[in-house]
Amino acid sequence: MSNCIILGHSHVGILSAAYSKKTPGEWGMGASFINLHSDQFKPLFLDNKPNMEILKQIDSCRGENENTSFAFSLLGAIHTHFGLFSHPEPFDFAFFGDRFCEENNGEKFYFTESLTKAFMAEKSNFGIRLLRELKCLLGDDVVYLQAPPPPRYSTHLFDEHGTLKLEGPYLERVKDYGVCADHFPLVLWRAYDELIREACDDLDVPFLEVPAQTVDKDGYLTEEMARFSDPTHGNVEFGSKVLDQLSDYLKAPRKRREA
């Protein structure tokens, strides 16, 4: 049976909760989870190197099992930080295809795809750097798990009466600014996703997309797979489907996976 260490940020919590619902034998793999939001791993870098607490935890999870694979689920919420809120005047966003613009005192400043990706790159740089550093330290048997796309906020974050059901750290800001149009966070997620794919290509890290049955025809996370009142994360059912896919992937011989 394969052994996998799944390392990352908040999405790891959902995967860990899903894994606890069955035995390792039922999953077809052993799994350990390292959530980098834990205080012991902050900051991620010390003296320009990955925090030694991360490496110690990896060694502890690996134990005597040298035949261990690694799955990364770093970051994944960048699009929510910027894309959840309706922006107050004079920074009101309009959409033109896959471009959006900022209007300030009658002047329009277009945020092109390249500018959007540059913004995302700045915000996700530390995660990509950690992926690069750990890939060098851990070897070739690594895979990256795609972060889920956002659900449709217009239906997911409101009940049938139009009452906001959002919970958590974003609530107060949403009360001030409101919730943005559905397609805004999806545009930002796609820009972020392209950055991660490019980093994985550069590092020769396989990239596992979210299971096809978890997204709708337009690319949004389906309501059945989205965590209640959460703009970013999948639910336990989503986590289960990701783990099923990961287990199937790890069962394939490494040469066949790389092909």
C-alpha positions in Angstrom: 0.0 0.0 0.0 1.3 3.4 -0.9 2.2 6.0 1.7 1.6 9.7 1.0 2.4 12.9 3.0 -0.1 15.7 2.0 1.3 19.1 2.7 -0.2 22.5 2.3 -2.4 25.2 3.6 -6.1 25.4 4.4 -7.3 22.9 1.8 -5.3 20.2 3.7 -7.8 20.4 6.5 -10.7 19.3 4.2 -8.6 16.4 2.9 -7.6 15.3 6.4 -11.3 15.4 7.5 -12.3 13.3 4.5 -9.5 10.8 5.1 -10.6 10.2 8.7 -14.0 8.8 7.4 -12.4 5.5 6.2 -9.5 3.3 7.1 -6.1 3.4 5.2 -7.0 0.1 3.7 -10.3 1.4 2.4 -8.5 4.4 0.9 -5.8 2.1 -0.6 -3.1 4.3 0.8 -1.6 5.5 4.1 -1.7 9.3 4.5 -0.3 12.0 6.8 -1.2 15.6 6.7 0.9 18.7 7.4 -1.0 22.0 7.7 1.4 24.9 7.2 -1.0 27.3 8.9 0.1 25.8 12.2 2.1 28.2 14.3 5.0 25.8 14.5 5.7 26.2 10.8 5.6 30.0 10.8 7.4 31.7 9.1 7.8 29.3 6.2 11.4 30.5 5.7 14.1 31.1 8.2 17.6 32.3 7.2 16.5 32.0 3.6 15.7 28.3 3.9 12.5 26.3 4.6 11.6 26.3 8.3 13.3 23.3 9.9 10.1 22.5 11.7 8.5 21.6 8.4 11.4 19.3 7.5 11.3 17.7 11.0 7.6 17.0 10.6 8.1 15.5 7.2 10.7 13.2 8.6 8.4 12.3 11.5 5.5 11.4 9.1 7.8 9.4 6.8 9.3 7.4 9.7 11.0 4.3 8.4 9.0 4.3 5.1 11.4 5.4 2.4 8.8 4.6 -0.3 6.8 7.8 0.4 5.1 10.1 -2.1 4.3 13.7 -1.5 1.3 15.7 -2.5 1.2 19.5 -2.3 -1.8 21.7 -1.8 -0.2 25.1 -1.2 -2.0 28.4 -1.1 -5.3 28.1 -3.0 -7.2 31.1 -1.6 -5.5 34.0 -3.3 -8.5 34.6 -5.6 -10.7 34.9 -2.6 -8.6 37.5 -0.8 -9.1 39.9 -3.7 -12.1 38.5 -5.6 -14.8 38.1 -2.9 -15.7 41.7 -2.4 -17.5 44.2 -4.5 -15.0 47.1 -4.6 -16.3 50.6 -3.5 -16.1 53.6 -5.8 -14.0 54.8 -7.4 -12.6 51.2 -7.8 -15.6 49.6 -9.4 -14.9 46.7 -11.7 -16.5 46.1 -15.0 -15.9 43.1 -17.3 -14.9 42.8 -20.9 -14.5 39.2 -21.9 -11.7 37.9 -19.7 -10.5 41.5 -19.0 -11.7 43.8 -16.3 -11.1 47.5 -15.8 -10.9 49.9 -12.9 -12.6 53.3 -13.4 -11.1 56.2 -11.4 -12.6 59.7 -11.9 -13.8 58.8 -15.4 -10.6 57.2 -16.5 -10.5 53.4 -17.2 -7.4 51.4 -16.4 -7.6 47.9 -17.9 -6.4 44.9 -15.9 -5.2 42.6 -18.6 -4.4 38.9 -18.2 -0.7 39.6 -17.8 -1.3 42.3 -15.2 -3.7 40.0 -13.3 -1.2 37.2 -13.3 1.6 39.6 -12.1 -0.6 40.5 -9.1 -1.2 36.8 -8.4 2.5 35.9 -8.8 3.5 38.5 -6.2 0.9 37.1 -3.7 1.8 33.5 -4.3 5.6 33.8 -4.7 6.4 32.3 -1.3 4.3 29.2 -2.0 5.9 28.6 -5.3 9.3 29.1 -3.7 8.4 26.5 -1.0 7.3 24.1 -3.7 10.7 24.5 -5.5 12.7 24.1 -2.3 10.9 21.0 -1.1 10.9 19.4 -4.6 14.7 19.7 -4.5 14.9 18.1 -1.0 12.3 15.4 -1.4 13.0 14.0 -4.9 10.8 13.1 -7.8 7.8 11.3 -6.3 5.7 14.5 -5.8 2.4 15.6 -7.2 0.5 18.9 -7.0 -3.2 18.9 -6.1 -5.2 21.7 -7.9 -7.1 24.0 -5.6 -10.8 24.0 -6.1 -12.3 26.8 -8.2 -14.8 29.1 -6.4 -18.5 28.2 -6.3 -21.1 30.6 -7.7 -21.2 33.2 -4.9 -24.7 34.5 -6.0 -26.3 31.2 -4.9 -23.7 29.6 -2.6 -23.4 32.6 -0.1 -27.0 33.5 0.1 -30.2 31.6 1.2 -33.4 31.6 -0.8 -34.5 34.8 0.8 -31.3 36.6 -0.2 -29.8 36.6 3.3 -26.0 36.4 3.4 -24.9 33.1 5.1 -21.2 33.7 4.9 -19.2 32.9 8.0 -15.6 33.4 9.0 -12.9 36.1 8.6 -14.4 37.7 5.5 -17.8 38.4 7.0 -17.2 42.0 8.3 -15.6 43.1 5.1 -18.5 41.7 3.0 -20.9 43.6 5.2 -19.1 46.8 4.2 -18.5 46.1 0.5 -20.9 43.4 -0.6 -20.2 40.3 -2.7 -18.8 40.5 -6.2 -20.2 39.1 -9.4 -19.7 35.4 -9.8 -17.3 35.5 -12.7 -14.8 37.9 -11.0 -13.3 35.3 -8.6 -13.3 32.7 -11.4 -11.2 35.0 -13.6 -8.7 35.4 -10.7 -8.7 31.7 -9.9 -7.8 30.9 -13.5 -5.0 33.4 -13.4 -3.7 31.9 -10.2 -4.2 28.3 -11.5 -2.1 29.1 -14.6 0.7 30.4 -12.4 0.8 27.1 -10.4 0.6 25.0 -13.6 3.6 26.9 -15.1 5.6 26.5 -11.9 4.8 22.7 -11.9 5.8 22.5 -15.5 9.1 24.2 -14.8 9.8 21.9 -11.8 8.6 18.7 -13.6 5.9 18.2 -10.9 2.7 16.4 -12.1 -0.4 18.5 -11.7 -3.7 16.7 -10.7 -6.8 18.7 -11.6 -9.8 18.5 -9.4 -12.1 15.5 -10.3 -14.3 16.4 -13.2 -17.5 15.6 -11.4 -16.8 18.3 -8.8 -17.2 21.3 -11.2 -20.0 22.4 -13.4 -19.9 23.1 -17.2 -18.7 26.7 -16.7 -15.9 25.7 -14.3 -17.4 26.6 -10.9 -17.2 24.3 -8.0 -20.7 22.7 -7.7 -22.9 23.4 -4.8 -22.8 19.8 -3.8 -19.1 19.9 -3.4 -18.7 23.4 -1.8 -18.4 23.8 1.9 -21.4 25.5 3.5 -21.1 29.3 3.7 -17.4 29.1 2.6 -16.3 31.0 -0.5 -13.1 29.0 -1.0 -13.1 25.4 0.2 -14.6 22.2 -0.9 -16.5 20.0 1.6 -15.7 16.6 2.9 -17.4 14.9 -0.1 -15.1 17.0 -2.3 -12.1 15.9 -0.3 -13.1 12.3 -0.6 -13.2 12.5 -4.4 -9.8 14.2 -4.4 -8.3 11.4 -2.2 -9.9 8.7 -4.4 -8.2 10.2 -7.4 -4.9 10.6 -5.6 -5.0 7.0 -4.4 -5.6 5.8 -8.0 -2.8 8.0 -9.2 -0.3 6.6 -6.7 -1.2 3.0 -7.5 0.1 3.4 -11.0 3.8 2.5 -11.4 5.9 5.7 -11.3 7.2 5.3 -14.9 3.6 5.1 -16.2 2.6 8.1 -14.1 5.4 10.2 -15.6 4.5 9.1 -19.1 
